[in-house]
């Protein structure tokens, strides 16, 4: 079985007083990548759980 790596929350940059489109895009990219990592870890955990259930069912 694969070891599921727990994603680490990103260090988000502190916002500037003035709005910056570049900074907003950077924040959205950081969050998008983080949530993609969470989705993958969740899917891997579900796959491991299903594998364990099948192995138990088969008596392995």
Phi, psi and omega per residue, in radians:
X1 nan 2.568 -3.110
X2 -1.414 2.553 3.058
X3 -1.446 2.198 -3.130
X4 -1.536 2.126 3.137
X5 -1.517 2.190 3.119
X6 -1.373 2.138 -3.141
X7 -1.137 2.544 3.089
X8 -1.729 2.368 3.121
X9 -1.086 2.422 -3.122
X10 -1.260 2.655 3.007
X11 -1.448 1.804 -3.095
X12 -1.398 2.423 3.130
X13 -1.218 2.516 3.076
X14 -1.251 2.377 -3.105
X15 -1.251 2.621 3.050
X16 -1.429 2.876 3.120
X17 -1.155 -0.739 3.115
X18 -1.482 2.503 3.108
X19 -1.142 2.387 3.093
X20 -2.315 2.083 -3.136
X21 -1.097 -0.683 3.123
X22 -1.081 -0.745 -3.141
X23 -1.174 -0.662 3.099
X24 -1.112 -0.735 3.102
X25 -1.119 -0.702 3.112
X26 -1.091 -0.766 3.117
X27 -1.064 -0.798 3.138
X28 -1.103 -0.686 3.104
X29 -1.141 -0.741 3.107
X30 -1.055 -0.794 -3.128
X31 -1.186 -0.684 3.119
X32 -1.063 -0.797 3.125
X33 -1.119 -0.718 -3.139
X34 -1.096 -0.810 -3.131
X35 -1.200 -0.533 3.041
X36 -1.132 -0.697 3.089
X37 -1.135 -0.704 3.101
X38 -1.100 -0.756 3.121
X39 -1.060 -0.743 -3.140
X40 -1.145 -0.775 3.131
X41 -1.083 -0.707 3.124
X42 -1.117 -0.790 3.130
X43 -1.106 -0.748 3.108
X44 -1.065 -0.704 3.139
X45 -1.141 -0.708 3.109
X46 -1.133 -0.736 3.107
X47 -1.063 -0.749 3.110
X48 -1.102 -0.706 3.123
X49 -1.096 -0.782 3.125
X50 -1.128 -0.687 3.111
X51 -1.100 -0.753 3.110
X52 -1.089 -0.704 3.133
X53 -1.113 -0.746 -3.138
X54 -1.168 -0.734 3.126
X55 -1.109 -0.689 3.100
X56 -1.127 -0.757 -3.134
X57 -1.083 -0.645 -3.130
X58 -1.414 -0.139 3.127
X59 1.417 0.413 -3.122
X60 -1.618 nan nan
